Amino acid sequence: MAEENKAEVAPLQSQDLIVVLEALQLASSRAAFKIEEFKTIGETYTRLYTFLLASGVIKPQQPASQSEDGANQQGN
């Protein structure tokens, strides 16, 4: 009878968290947040990013101006 009362729960996977992280990046780049929401959104993004890094799901991001070998791409 206990089995019948359990609601079916959709599993949350690491890919789902990556999608949320990317959605926050996209929304912030499109100015989708009000100024008073920046702190909360930024803190949430940082916690999620740190969690995904610590769990090995993602790797640290490199600055856009550097290639994988560390060379500066802007100056050629």
BABABA-581562 format. One record per residue: residue number from 0; residue in three letters; x, y, z of N, C-alpha, C in turn. Coordinates in pm, 1 decimal. Atoms other than C-alpha are relative to their C-alpha. Layout:
BABABA-581562
<atom sevo="NUM" vogu="ala" n_east="X" n_north="Y" n_up="Z" ca_east="X" ca_north="Y" ca_up="Z" c_east="X" c_north="Y" c_up="Z"/>
...
END
This chain:
BABABA-581562
<atom sevo="0" vogu="met" n_east="80.8" n_north="-118.7" n_up="0.0" ca_east="0.0" ca_north="0.0" ca_up="0.0" c_east="85.9" c_north="126.3" c_up="0.0"/>
<atom sevo="1" vogu="ala" n_east="-91.0" n_north="-114.8" n_up="-1.2" ca_east="291.4" ca_north="238.2" ca_up="67.9" c_east="51.7" c_north="28.5" c_up="-140.0"/>
<atom sevo="2" vogu="glu" n_east="-47.4" n_north="-16.2" n_up="136.8" ca_east="408.9" ca_north="179.1" ca_up="-287.6" c_east="-99.9" c_north="79.4" c_up="-84.1"/>
<atom sevo="3" vogu="glu" n_east="103.0" n_north="-67.5" n_up="77.7" ca_east="78.0" ca_north="306.3" ca_up="-424.3" c_east="-4.2" c_north="150.0" c_up="27.8"/>
<atom sevo="4" vogu="asn" n_east="6.7" n_north="-140.0" n_up="-39.0" ca_east="106.4" ca_north="637.9" ca_up="-236.9" c_east="118.5" c_north="81.7" c_up="-48.2"/>
<atom sevo="5" vogu="lys" n_east="-118.5" n_north="-71.7" n_up="46.2" ca_east="448.2" ca_north="728.4" ca_up="-373.9" c_east="-26.5" c_north="63.5" c_up="-135.9"/>
<atom sevo="6" vogu="ala" n_east="13.2" n_north="-69.3" n_up="128.2" ca_east="437.2" ca_north="989.1" ca_up="-646.1" c_east="121.5" c_north="-34.1" c_up="-84.8"/>
<atom sevo="7" vogu="glu" n_east="-111.0" n_north="28.2" n_up="90.2" ca_east="647.7" ca_north="915.6" ca_up="-949.4" c_east="83.0" c_north="126.6" c_up="-14.9"/>
<atom sevo="8" vogu="val" n_east="-90.1" n_north="-114.1" n_up="4.3" ca_east="949.3" ca_north="1145.3" ca_up="-941.6" c_east="92.8" c_north="-13.3" c_up="-120.4"/>
<atom sevo="9" vogu="ala" n_east="-90.6" n_north="0.4" n_up="114.1" ca_east="1136.1" ca_north="1237.0" ca_up="-1257.5" c_east="141.6" c_north="20.5" c_up="51.2"/>
<atom sevo="10" vogu="pro" n_east="-137.8" n_north="-13.8" n_up="-48.4" ca_east="1509.2" ca_north="1190.1" ca_up="-1202.3" c_east="65.9" c_north="127.3" c_up="-52.8"/>
<atom sevo="11" vogu="leu" n_east="-77.0" n_north="-117.1" n_up="38.8" ca_east="1728.5" ca_north="1499.6" ca_up="-1209.0" c_east="141.0" c_north="-46.8" c_up="-30.6"/>
<atom sevo="12" vogu="gln" n_east="-131.9" n_north="45.3" n_up="40.7" ca_east="2050.9" ca_north="1440.1" ca_up="-1397.4" c_east="93.0" c_north="119.3" c_up="-16.0"/>
<atom sevo="13" vogu="ser" n_east="-99.0" n_north="-107.0" n_up="11.1" ca_east="2371.5" ca_north="1638.6" ca_up="-1430.0" c_east="-22.1" c_north="83.2" c_up="-126.2"/>
<atom sevo="14" vogu="gln" n_east="26.0" n_north="-75.6" n_up="123.6" ca_east="2278.7" ca_north="1737.3" ca_up="-1786.6" c_east="-109.3" c_north="104.7" c_up="22.1"/>
<atom sevo="15" vogu="asp" n_east="105.4" n_north="-95.7" n_up="-32.1" ca_east="1966.4" ca_north="1906.8" ca_up="-1647.1" c_east="59.2" c_north="123.1" c_up="69.7"/>
<atom sevo="16" vogu="leu" n_east="-64.0" n_north="-110.5" n_up="-70.8" ca_east="2185.4" ca_north="2118.7" ca_up="-1418.0" c_east="84.1" c_north="85.3" c_up="-94.9"/>
<atom sevo="17" vogu="ile" n_east="-76.8" n_north="-74.0" n_up="101.3" ca_east="2409.3" ca_north="2213.7" ca_up="-1711.2" c_east="-94.0" c_north="88.0" c_up="-82.1"/>
<atom sevo="18" vogu="val" n_east="98.3" n_north="-78.4" n_up="75.3" ca_east="2099.7" ca_north="2328.9" ca_up="-1900.9" c_east="-42.6" c_north="122.9" c_up="80.9"/>
<atom sevo="19" vogu="val" n_east="36.7" n_north="-113.3" n_up="-86.0" ca_east="2000.3" ca_north="2549.0" ca_up="-1604.3" c_east="112.6" c_north="103.1" c_up="1.3"/>
<atom sevo="20" vogu="leu" n_east="-115.7" n_north="-88.9" n_up="0.2" ca_east="2352.6" ca_north="2693.7" ca_up="-1589.9" c_east="5.2" c_north="80.5" c_up="-130.3"/>
<atom sevo="21" vogu="glu" n_east="-2.2" n_north="-66.5" n_up="130.6" ca_east="2342.4" ca_north="2772.9" ca_up="-1962.2" c_east="-117.7" c_north="95.6" c_up="-16.2"/>
<atom sevo="22" vogu="ala" n_east="116.8" n_north="-87.9" n_up="7.8" ca_east="1992.3" ca_north="2920.3" ca_up="-1932.4" c_east="24.2" c_north="128.5" c_up="78.8"/>
<atom sevo="23" vogu="leu" n_east="-33.5" n_north="-119.5" n_up="-77.8" ca_east="2115.4" ca_north="3157.9" ca_up="-1660.9" c_east="97.2" c_north="88.7" c_up="-76.4"/>
<atom sevo="24" vogu="gln" n_east="-94.8" n_north="-77.8" n_up="80.6" ca_east="2406.6" ca_north="3262.2" ca_up="-1883.8" c_east="-71.4" c_north="72.0" c_up="-113.6"/>
<atom sevo="25" vogu="leu" n_east="71.9" n_north="-56.9" n_up="113.5" ca_east="2177.3" ca_north="3320.4" ca_up="-2180.7" c_east="-93.5" c_north="112.0" c_up="44.7"/>
<atom sevo="26" vogu="ala" n_east="94.1" n_north="-100.8" n_up="-48.6" ca_east="1914.9" ca_north="3509.3" ca_up="-1981.4" c_east="73.0" c_north="125.6" c_up="46.1"/>
<atom sevo="27" vogu="ser" n_east="-73.2" n_north="-118.6" n_up="-45.3" ca_east="2175.6" ca_north="3736.6" ca_up="-1824.7" c_east="58.7" c_north="77.1" c_up="-117.9"/>
<atom sevo="28" vogu="ser" n_east="-53.9" n_north="-68.5" n_up="117.2" ca_east="2329.1" ca_north="3812.3" ca_up="-2164.8" c_east="-108.6" c_north="74.9" c_up="-77.0"/>
<atom sevo="29" vogu="arg" n_east="113.5" n_north="-66.6" n_up="66.5" ca_east="1982.5" ca_north="3915.6" ca_up="-2285.6" c_east="-70.6" c_north="99.1" c_up="92.1"/>
<atom sevo="30" vogu="ala" n_east="54.7" n_north="-96.1" n_up="-96.6" ca_east="1920.5" ca_north="4142.5" ca_up="-1985.5" c_east="-139.6" c_north="-39.9" c_up="47.8"/>
<atom sevo="31" vogu="ala" n_east="130.4" n_north="51.0" n_up="-42.3" ca_east="1634.1" ca_north="3925.0" ca_up="-1865.9" c_east="-27.1" c_north="19.5" c_up="148.4"/>
<atom sevo="32" vogu="phe" n_east="16.5" n_north="-17.2" n_up="-143.4" ca_east="1690.1" ca_north="4008.2" ca_up="-1499.0" c_east="-0.7" c_north="147.7" c_up="36.4"/>
<atom sevo="33" vogu="lys" n_east="0.9" n_north="-136.0" n_up="-52.9" ca_east="1611.0" ca_north="4322.8" ca_up="-1305.8" c_east="123.8" c_north="19.4" c_up="85.8"/>
<atom sevo="34" vogu="ile" n_east="-121.6" n_north="-31.6" n_up="-75.0" ca_east="1898.2" ca_north="4497.0" ca_up="-1130.1" c_east="-5.8" c_north="-56.3" c_up="142.0"/>
<atom sevo="35" vogu="glu" n_east="11.3" n_north="50.0" n_up="-137.6" ca_east="1765.1" ca_north="4395.4" ca_up="-787.2" c_east="6.6" c_north="-153.1" c_up="7.7"/>
<atom sevo="36" vogu="glu" n_east="-8.5" n_north="145.8" n_up="3.4" ca_east="1775.2" ca_north="4028.7" ca_up="-895.7" c_east="142.5" c_north="-49.8" c_up="-26.9"/>
<atom sevo="37" vogu="phe" n_east="-135.7" n_north="40.4" n_up="37.7" ca_east="2143.1" ca_north="4028.1" ca_up="-1000.6" c_east="71.7" c_north="-78.2" c_up="109.1"/>
<atom sevo="38" vogu="lys" n_east="-73.4" n_north="64.6" n_up="-108.8" ca_east="2280.3" ca_north="3932.3" ca_up="-659.7" c_east="-47.2" c_north="-144.4" c_up="18.4"/>
<atom sevo="39" vogu="thr" n_east="55.3" n_north="134.2" n_up="-20.0" ca_east="2047.1" ca_north="3634.3" ca_up="-614.5" c_east="32.9" c_north="-91.5" c_up="-117.2"/>
<atom sevo="40" vogu="ile" n_east="-28.8" n_north="80.3" n_up="119.7" ca_east="2093.1" ca_north="3513.3" ca_up="-972.6" c_east="149.0" c_north="-33.9" c_up="-4.8"/>
<atom sevo="41" vogu="gly" n_east="-144.7" n_north="23.0" n_up="1.8" ca_east="2471.7" ca_north="3554.2" ca_up="-951.0" c_east="43.6" c_north="-100.9" c_up="105.1"/>
<atom sevo="42" vogu="glu" n_east="-34.7" n_north="94.8" n_up="-106.5" ca_east="2495.5" ca_north="3368.8" ca_up="-619.4" c_east="-46.0" c_north="-141.1" c_up="-35.5"/>
<atom sevo="43" vogu="thr" n_east="52.4" n_north="130.7" n_up="40.8" ca_east="2278.2" ca_north="3085.9" ca_up="-751.4" c_east="85.7" c_north="-59.6" c_up="-110.6"/>
<atom sevo="44" vogu="tyr" n_east="-85.8" n_north="44.4" n_up="109.2" ca_east="2485.9" ca_north="3064.0" ca_up="-1069.9" c_east="134.0" c_north="-50.0" c_up="54.7"/>
<atom sevo="45" vogu="thr" n_east="-129.9" n_north="35.9" n_up="-56.5" ca_east="2809.0" ca_north="3055.0" ca_up="-867.6" c_east="-7.5" c_north="-132.0" c_up="77.1"/>
<atom sevo="46" vogu="arg" n_east="14.9" n_north="126.5" n_up="-74.9" ca_east="2681.4" ca_north="2778.2" ca_up="-635.7" c_east="-16.8" c_north="-118.1" c_up="-94.6"/>
<atom sevo="47" vogu="leu" n_east="22.6" n_north="107.6" n_up="95.8" ca_east="2560.5" ca_north="2568.5" ca_up="-928.1" c_east="127.8" c_north="-30.8" c_up="-77.7"/>
<atom sevo="48" vogu="tyr" n_east="-125.4" n_north="17.7" n_up="74.0" ca_east="2883.1" ca_north="2623.7" ca_up="-1126.0" c_east="104.3" c_north="-70.8" c_up="87.0"/>
<atom sevo="49" vogu="thr" n_east="-95.9" n_north="61.0" n_up="-92.6" ca_east="3095.9" ca_north="2536.0" ca_up="-820.8" c_east="-34.4" c_north="-146.0" c_up="26.3"/>
<atom sevo="50" vogu="phe" n_east="44.1" n_north="138.1" n_up="-21.2" ca_east="2889.6" ca_north="2223.0" ca_up="-757.4" c_east="35.5" c_north="-88.5" c_up="-119.6"/>
<atom sevo="51" vogu="leu" n_east="-28.4" n_north="78.7" n_up="120.1" ca_east="2924.9" ca_north="2105.1" ca_up="-1118.0" c_east="150.4" c_north="-19.6" c_up="-19.2"/>
<atom sevo="52" vogu="leu" n_east="-146.4" n_north="13.9" n_up="5.3" ca_east="3301.9" ca_north="2172.2" ca_up="-1108.5" c_east="47.9" c_north="-104.7" c_up="99.8"/>
<atom sevo="53" vogu="ala" n_east="-44.1" n_north="90.1" n_up="-106.7" ca_east="3348.0" ca_north="1989.4" ca_up="-778.0" c_east="-40.4" c_north="-144.3" c_up="-26.8"/>
<atom sevo="54" vogu="ser" n_east="45.6" n_north="136.0" n_up="29.0" ca_east="3149.6" ca_north="1691.0" ca_up="-899.3" c_east="61.5" c_north="-55.4" c_up="-128.3"/>
<atom sevo="55" vogu="gly" n_east="-68.2" n_north="46.8" n_up="120.6" ca_east="3357.7" ca_north="1671.4" ca_up="-1219.1" c_east="-88.0" c_north="-2.9" c_up="-123.6"/>
<atom sevo="56" vogu="val" n_east="91.8" n_north="0.4" n_up="113.7" ca_east="3059.9" ca_north="1725.1" ca_up="-1447.9" c_east="47.9" c_north="94.9" c_up="-109.3"/>
<atom sevo="57" vogu="ile" n_east="-53.7" n_north="-95.9" n_up="96.0" ca_east="3217.6" ca_north="2030.0" ca_up="-1612.9" c_east="143.8" c_north="31.7" c_up="36.6"/>
<atom sevo="58" vogu="lys" n_east="-137.7" n_north="-43.0" n_up="-21.8" ca_east="3570.6" ca_north="2163.5" ca_up="-1650.1" c_east="1.9" c_north="151.5" c_up="10.1"/>
<atom sevo="59" vogu="pro" n_east="-6.9" n_north="-146.0" n_up="-12.2" ca_east="3680.8" ca_north="2517.2" ca_up="-1560.3" c_east="1.9" c_north="66.9" c_up="-136.9"/>
<atom sevo="60" vogu="gln" n_east="3.2" n_north="-74.9" n_up="125.6" ca_east="3611.6" ca_north="2773.4" ca_up="-1832.8" c_east="126.7" c_north="81.6" c_up="-13.8"/>
<atom sevo="61" vogu="gln" n_east="-115.2" n_north="-84.1" n_up="29.5" ca_east="3904.4" ca_north="2946.5" ca_up="-1999.7" c_east="-51.2" c_north="134.3" c_up="-48.7"/>
<atom sevo="62" vogu="pro" n_east="39.9" n_north="-129.3" n_up="58.0" ca_east="3887.5" ca_north="3316.8" ca_up="-2081.7" c_east="-9.9" c_north="-11.8" c_up="-151.9"/>
<atom sevo="63" vogu="ala" n_east="23.6" n_north="9.4" n_up="144.7" ca_east="3759.7" ca_north="3364.4" ca_up="-2438.1" c_east="120.8" c_north="43.1" c_up="-81.0"/>
<atom sevo="64" vogu="ser" n_east="-114.4" n_north="-50.7" n_up="75.6" ca_east="4084.4" ca_north="3538.2" ca_up="-2536.9" c_east="117.4" c_north="-97.4" c_up="-2.2"/>
<atom sevo="65" vogu="gln" n_east="-109.2" n_north="96.5" n_up="-3.4" ca_east="4297.2" ca_north="3227.1" ca_up="-2472.4" c_east="-40.5" c_north="-130.1" c_up="-67.2"/>
<atom sevo="66" vogu="ser" n_east="21.5" n_north="131.2" n_up="59.4" ca_east="4330.2" ca_north="2904.6" ca_up="-2667.3" c_east="35.2" c_north="-103.8" c_up="106.1"/>
<atom sevo="67" vogu="glu" n_east="-29.3" n_north="107.0" n_up="-96.0" ca_east="4381.5" ca_north="2567.8" ca_up="-2500.1" c_east="146.7" c_north="-4.1" c_up="39.0"/>
<atom sevo="68" vogu="asp" n_east="-141.9" n_north="1.3" n_up="-33.5" ca_east="4760.6" ca_north="2609.5" ca_up="-2514.2" c_east="41.8" c_north="126.9" c_up="76.0"/>
<atom sevo="69" vogu="gly" n_east="-25.3" n_north="-119.1" n_up="-77.9" ca_east="4729.0" ca_north="2944.6" ca_up="-2334.4" c_east="42.5" c_north="120.0" c_up="-82.6"/>
<atom sevo="70" vogu="ala" n_east="-42.4" n_north="-111.1" n_up="85.8" ca_east="4824.5" ca_north="3161.8" ca_up="-2634.1" c_east="-114.1" c_north="99.9" c_up="-13.6"/>
<atom sevo="71" vogu="asn" n_east="98.9" n_north="-105.7" n_up="16.6" ca_east="4648.1" ca_north="3491.4" ca_up="-2670.9" c_east="-43.5" c_north="3.3" c_up="-145.4"/>
<atom sevo="72" vogu="gln" n_east="50.3" n_north="3.2" n_up="137.1" ca_east="4424.1" ca_north="3479.1" ca_up="-2978.9" c_east="-26.2" c_north="138.5" c_up="-56.0"/>
<atom sevo="73" vogu="gln" n_east="32.3" n_north="-131.9" n_up="49.5" ca_east="4355.0" ca_north="3851.0" ca_up="-2999.6" c_east="119.9" c_north="67.1" c_up="-67.3"/>
<atom sevo="74" vogu="gly" n_east="-116.8" n_north="-70.4" n_up="50.0" ca_east="4710.8" ca_north="3967.2" ca_up="-3064.6" c_east="65.9" c_north="-60.6" c_up="-120.5"/>
<atom sevo="75" vogu="asn" n_east="-62.7" n_north="72.6" n_up="109.7" ca_east="4815.8" ca_north="3706.3" ca_up="-3326.5" c_east="144.0" c_north="29.9" c_up="-6.9"/>
END
